[in-house]
Amino acid sequence: MSTHTYSIDPSTLRGFMSRLVEAGFSKEHDVILDDGAGEITINFWTDLTADQAAVLDAVMGSYSGELYVEQQLKKDQIDVRTRELLARGFQHDGHVFSLSLAAQANWNRLSTKYNADRLTFPCTVSTYYGAEHTFVEAADFEDFEDAYMAALDSVIDAGRVLKVQVDAATTVAAVLAIEDTRT
């Protein structure tokens, strides 16, 4: 058995079990939270190698108070910015189209129908501002579908890249230096 104790505010440990599994640890351990002393003890059922202990220290170190809080705040800010950018919609063929969750469901529904040869043309949809846009033929819809996916992917993928940078940051200063410059 291998026992490891860390002085960490237990309230900052949201999701740490999944991070241990992502780091290669099995779920074969006991976790003892001591809220009174601000410590967490992990008892592994087998001894850890030196490499495993170093990885464990790195994972648990990422929960050391201020760094973890700043990382969560930064990721929340990235999520807010992602929602703002999606709320703007995207432009295609001289019109603005919505990227709201309801609109995404509608665009995906149309794509599903198209891929199943069940979408008939001409096909009319609403734009962001309530006007109508008609896809006269399949090529028109394919162009729209490409523009929709490119717009959605660019916003979401750029946010994901920023979050990876935040998770990789090892100091509060490094987290604060990460800027979301998406427009």
N, C-alpha and C positions, 0 to 999 in steps of 0.2 A: 504494500500500500504506500502511496505517496501523498503527503499532505502539503498544501500550499495555501498560505494566508496572505491576504492583501488588505491594506487600509484604504477602503473606498466607500464613498457614500452609497449605500445600497439603492437609493432612489435613482441613481444614474445608470443603473445596470439594465435598462430596457434593451432586450434583444441580445444580451451577451451569450446566452446558451447557443443561439444559432451561429454567432461569430466563432465560438469554440469549435463547433462542428465544421464550419467553413475552413477553419485553420487545421483541420485534420484530426481533431480529437473525437473519440467515440462518445456515445452518450453514457458510457459506463463509469459514472462518477457520482458522488454525492456532493451537493452544494449546501453549505450551512451559512445562512445569513445571520449576522449578529447586529441588529439595528442599533442596539445600545452602544456598542463600541465602534460602530462604523467600520466593521471588518467583514470580509467574506472569506470563508475557508472552503477550499475544494479538496475533497478526498478522492483521489483516483484509486481504483481497485488494483492497479498494477503500478510499478515504479515507472517514472518518466525518464527518458534519456535526457542527456544534457541539452540536445537540440530541441526536444519537445518542451523542456522547462523554459528555454529561451523564448520559444514561440508563445508559450503560455504567458510569460512575463510581458511580452510585447502586447498581446491581446488585452490582458488585464490592465496594462499601463494606459491603454487608450481610453480607459474609463476613469482616469484619475481626475475627477472634479472638473475644473475649469475648461480643460481641453475638450472633454466630451460634451460639455454644455455648449461651448462655442461651435463645435462641429454640428450639433443638432440644430442650433439656431441658424447656422449658415445653410444647412440643407433645407430647413423650413423656408428660408428666404428664396432659395432656388425654386422650390415648389410653387411659391406664390408667383414668382416671375414667370414660370412655365404656364400657370393658369392665366395670367395676364396676356401672355403672347398668344395662347390658344383662343382667348376670348376675342381677339382682333380678327380672327378668321384668316382667309388667304385669298389672293387674287388669281383669277383665271379668266381668260377671254373677256377682259374688260369689266368683270363683275367681282364682287367680294362675296365669298361663301363662308358660312359658319364652320367653326371647328368645335362647337359645344359638344358635350357628350351625346346629346340627342341627335345633333347633326352627324356626328361620327357614326352613330348607330344607323342612321338613314343612309349615309354613303356606303357603309359596309353592307347594308341590306341590298342596295342597288348593285354593288359589286358581286354579291352572291348570286343575285338573279341573273346578272350578265354572264357570269362564269357557268351558270347552269342553262344558258341559252333561253332564259325566260324573260329577259328585259326586251321590251319592244320599242322600236323607234318610229317616229320621234318620241322622246321622253322629256317631260318638262319637270323642272325642280324650282324651288324658291331660292332666291339669293339671300344674303345676309340682311339686306334692307327691304325685303318683301317683294322684290320684282321677280319676274319669271325668266328662267333661262331654259332653252330647249336644246337638247342633244339631238341633232337631226339624224345622225347615223352613228354606228358603233365607234368609228374613229374619233368622233367628237367626245364620246364618253370615255374612251381610253385615254385621251389627252387630259381630260378632267381628272380621271382616276390617278394618273401619274402625278399631276400637280398636287392633288389632295395628299397623296402618300408622301411626296417630297416635303410638303409644308409641315405635315404632322411629324414626320421622322426628324426633320431638322431641329424642331423645337425640343422634342423629347430627347433625342440623342445628345444634343448639346447640354441639356440639363443633367443627363446621366454622366457625361464626361466631367462636368463640374463637381458632381457628388463624389465621384471616384477620387478627384483631387483632394476634396475635403477629407475623405476617409483616410487618405494617405498622409495627410499633414500630421506632423509629430509635435508641433508647438502651436500655441494660441496665435502667435504672430503669423505663422504660415497660414492658418485658417483665415485670419482677418485679411491677409493679402490676396486671397482668391476673390476675383471680381467677376460678377455676372454681367458681361457686356453685350448680351444678346439684345437685338433690337427688332 
